[in-house]
Amino acid sequence: MLKILINISFILLFLSCKNNNQAVRTPVQHQKSHVDMESVRHNRELNRREEAYISKMIDRDTAHHYLDSGHGFQYYYLKKNNNTHYTAHAGDKVLLTYEISDLSGNIIYSFKETGEKTYHVDHENYFRGFREAVKLLKEGESAVFIFPSSAAYGYHGDEKKIGTNVPLVLKLKILKIEKQKTE
């Protein structure tokens, strides 16, 4: 009986290893839908128009020297601090105030409305441009940042006062930076 079971096992093993010459399956190629491509074209055109408008706005403003953030937005200093070189890093606690307006100067959230905030760098859910702007300034500095909608609240807005695809101006003051404690 044991000899029969061993023989059957060898036969099954041999048959399971048999090459049945079936073609190897190739991965399925998925094409982007027409709707996806149309959305991409729409967003690129929106970004191009916003950046052109912001560039013209900056060119007309001869009173300020604008800097490129390297993160898709421009800014200029209201007050600089040359006594320190430290800017906020991930995990630092920053005491700040800010005001948000649209490109026409209409205030959406005032300094009074937002008040002093304690912001834990890169650990809180603020829009992308805000998170990057905080890391550009030193303690005691203030600046004005101009964000295209893609660096602000984008398509969704803030679901309160800021609508869909609204470029924003952020006035930001860094009052204090508390470095992250390393353990």
C-alpha positions in Angstrom: 0.0 0.0 0.0 2.8 2.4 0.9 4.5 1.6 -2.4 1.3 2.5 -4.3 1.0 5.8 -2.5 4.6 6.7 -3.3 4.2 5.8 -7.0 1.0 7.9 -7.2 2.8 10.8 -5.5 5.7 10.6 -8.1 3.2 10.4 -11.0 1.3 13.5 -9.7 4.5 15.4 -9.1 5.7 14.6 -12.6 2.4 15.6 -14.1 2.3 18.9 -12.2 5.7 19.9 -13.5 4.8 19.1 -17.1 5.2 22.2 -19.4 1.9 22.6 -21.2 3.3 25.3 -23.6 0.7 27.9 -22.7 1.6 31.5 -23.7 2.9 33.7 -20.9 0.3 36.2 -19.9 1.3 39.8 -20.6 0.2 42.7 -18.4 -2.9 44.5 -19.4 -2.2 48.0 -20.7 -4.6 50.6 -19.3 -5.1 53.8 -21.3 -6.1 57.0 -19.5 -9.7 57.9 -20.3 -10.7 60.9 -22.3 -12.2 62.5 -19.2 -8.8 62.1 -17.3 -6.8 63.6 -20.1 -9.3 66.5 -20.4 -9.0 67.2 -16.7 -5.2 67.3 -17.0 -5.4 69.7 -19.9 -7.9 71.9 -18.0 -5.7 72.0 -14.8 -2.6 72.8 -16.9 -4.4 75.7 -18.6 -5.7 76.9 -15.2 -2.2 76.9 -13.8 -0.8 78.7 -16.8 -3.4 81.5 -16.6 -3.0 81.9 -12.8 0.8 82.0 -13.1 0.6 84.6 -16.0 -1.8 86.8 -13.9 0.5 86.6 -10.9 3.5 87.4 -13.0 1.8 90.5 -14.3 0.7 91.5 -10.8 4.3 91.1 -9.6 5.7 93.1 -12.5 3.4 96.0 -11.8 4.4 96.0 -8.1 7.7 98.0 -8.2 7.6 98.7 -4.5 8.6 95.2 -3.5 11.4 92.7 -4.3 9.8 89.3 -4.9 11.7 86.1 -4.3 10.9 82.7 -5.9 10.2 80.1 -3.1 11.2 77.1 -5.1 7.9 75.6 -4.2 5.7 77.2 -6.9 4.9 80.6 -5.3 6.5 84.0 -4.9 7.0 86.2 -1.8 8.5 89.4 -0.4 9.7 90.4 3.1 7.9 92.9 5.2 10.4 92.6 8.0 13.7 90.6 8.0 15.7 89.3 10.9 19.5 89.3 10.2 20.3 88.2 13.8 19.6 84.5 13.3 19.9 82.0 10.5 17.5 79.4 12.0 14.2 78.7 10.1 11.6 76.2 11.3 12.0 72.5 10.6 9.6 69.6 10.8 8.5 69.0 14.4 9.3 72.6 15.6 6.6 74.6 17.4 6.0 78.0 15.8 3.9 80.8 17.2 2.6 82.9 14.3 -0.2 85.1 13.0 -1.5 85.3 9.5 -4.0 86.9 7.2 -5.4 85.5 4.0 -6.8 87.6 1.1 -7.6 87.1 -2.6 -5.4 88.6 -5.3 -7.7 91.7 -5.4 -6.9 92.5 -1.8 -10.2 91.3 -0.3 -9.5 89.9 3.1 -10.9 86.4 3.6 -9.4 85.7 7.1 -8.1 88.7 9.0 -5.3 88.7 11.6 -8.0 89.3 14.2 -10.0 86.3 13.0 -7.1 83.9 12.9 -5.4 85.2 16.1 -2.1 83.9 17.3 -1.7 80.2 16.4 0.8 77.6 17.6 1.7 75.5 14.6 3.6 72.2 14.8 5.6 72.3 11.5 4.5 69.6 9.1 2.3 67.9 11.7 -0.9 69.9 11.1 -3.3 70.0 8.2 -2.7 73.4 6.6 -2.5 74.0 2.8 0.8 73.1 1.1 1.9 76.7 0.4 1.3 77.7 4.1 3.4 74.7 5.3 6.3 75.7 3.0 6.0 79.4 3.7 6.5 78.9 7.5 9.8 77.0 6.8 11.1 80.0 4.8 10.9 82.6 7.6 13.0 83.1 10.7 11.8 84.2 14.1 10.7 87.9 14.1 10.2 87.9 10.3 7.1 88.7 8.3 6.4 88.3 4.6 3.7 88.3 1.9 3.3 85.2 -0.1 1.3 84.8 -3.4 0.0 81.3 -4.1 -1.6 80.0 -7.2 -4.6 77.8 -6.3 -2.5 74.7 -6.8 -0.4 75.7 -3.8 -3.4 77.0 -1.8 -6.7 75.1 -1.3 -7.0 73.9 -4.9 -10.2 72.5 -6.3 -11.9 71.9 -3.0 -11.4 75.3 -1.4 -11.5 75.3 2.4 -15.3 74.5 2.4 -15.9 77.7 4.4 -14.9 81.1 2.8 -12.4 80.0 0.1 -13.9 78.7 -3.1 -12.7 76.5 -5.9 -9.4 77.3 -7.6 -8.7 80.6 -5.8 -5.2 82.0 -5.8 -4.4 83.5 -2.4 -2.2 86.1 -0.7 -0.9 85.2 2.8 0.6 87.7 5.2 2.6 85.7 7.7 4.4 86.8 10.9 6.6 84.4 12.8 6.6 85.4 16.4 8.6 82.6 18.0 10.2 79.3 16.9 10.6 76.6 19.5 13.0 73.9 18.2 12.0 70.3 18.4 13.5 68.6 21.4 15.9 65.8 20.3 16.0 62.8 22.6 
